[in-house]
Amino acid sequence: MKAGQPVPWAEVCLEGPNAQHAITRADGTFSISGLVPGPYALNATLPGWSAKTSVDLRDGGQSVTVKLAPERMSKALVTSG
C-alpha cells in the first residue's frame, strides 16, 4: 500500500453514543447510518496499519477522512513446548 492511496477492506469502529462498525469498500470508502449526534472515537485498522481520531458528529450527513499509518510492532517472546 502506498501513501495517500485509499485503503480497501479496513475495519472502521465508532465508539460513542451508539457504537457501530463497518468495513471499507474496494475504493476505501465506508458509510455508517443511524448515528446520533455526539462525540465518537473512530478507529480504523487493517493488518499492519491503524488510525485513531475523534469525531464530533452533528445532525445531517458528515464526511470524515482518516489516514492510516503503519503500526508499531511490539516485542513478543515466543517459546515452544
C-alpha positions as CSV (number, residue, x, y, z in Angstrom):
1,M,0.0,0.0,0.0
2,K,1.4,3.4,-1.0
3,A,1.0,6.7,1.0
4,G,-2.2,8.6,0.0
5,Q,-4.0,5.7,-1.6
6,P,-7.4,4.5,-0.5
7,V,-7.4,1.5,1.9
8,P,-9.9,-1.2,0.9
9,W,-11.2,-3.8,3.4
10,A,-10.2,-1.9,6.6
11,E,-12.3,-2.3,9.7
12,V,-13.8,1.0,11.0
13,C,-15.2,1.2,14.5
14,L,-17.0,4.1,16.1
15,E,-17.2,4.2,19.9
16,G,-19.6,6.7,21.3
17,P,-23.3,7.3,22.0
18,N,-24.2,4.3,19.8
19,A,-21.2,2.3,18.7
20,Q,-21.1,0.7,15.3
21,H,-18.6,-0.7,12.8
22,A,-18.1,-1.1,9.1
23,I,-15.6,-2.4,6.5
24,T,-14.3,-0.1,3.8
25,R,-15.3,-0.8,0.2
26,A,-12.8,-1.5,-2.6
27,D,-12.4,2.2,-3.1
28,G,-11.6,2.8,0.6
29,T,-14.9,4.5,1.4
30,F,-17.4,3.4,4.1
31,S,-20.8,4.5,5.3
32,I,-22.5,4.2,8.7
33,S,-26.0,5.4,9.1
34,G,-28.3,5.8,12.1
35,L,-25.8,7.5,14.3
36,V,-27.0,10.0,16.9
37,P,-25.1,13.3,17.2
38,G,-22.3,13.4,19.7
39,P,-18.6,12.7,20.2
40,Y,-17.1,9.5,18.9
41,A,-13.7,7.8,18.8
42,L,-13.0,6.4,15.3
43,N,-10.6,3.5,15.0
44,A,-9.6,2.1,11.6
45,T,-7.5,-1.0,11.3
46,L,-6.0,-3.3,8.7
47,P,-3.3,-5.8,9.5
48,G,-0.1,-3.8,9.9
49,W,-1.9,-0.4,9.8
50,S,-4.1,1.6,12.1
51,A,-5.6,5.1,12.7
52,K,-7.3,6.7,15.7
53,T,-9.1,10.0,15.7
54,S,-12.1,11.7,17.4
55,V,-15.1,13.0,15.6
56,D,-17.9,15.2,16.8
57,L,-21.0,14.3,14.7
58,R,-23.8,16.8,14.1
59,D,-27.2,16.4,12.6
60,G,-27.1,15.6,8.9
61,G,-24.6,13.9,6.7
62,Q,-20.9,14.3,7.5
63,S,-17.8,13.2,5.7
64,V,-14.6,12.2,7.6
65,T,-11.2,11.4,6.1
66,V,-8.9,9.1,8.1
67,K,-5.3,8.4,7.2
68,L,-3.9,5.1,8.2
69,A,-0.3,4.7,9.4
70,P,1.9,1.7,9.8
71,E,1.5,0.0,13.3
72,R,4.5,-0.3,15.5
73,M,5.4,-3.9,16.2
74,S,5.5,-4.8,19.8
75,K,8.1,-7.2,21.0
76,A,6.9,-10.6,21.9
77,L,8.6,-13.7,23.3
78,V,7.6,-16.9,21.6
79,T,8.6,-20.2,23.1
80,S,7.8,-23.8,22.1
81,G,7.0,-26.8,24.4
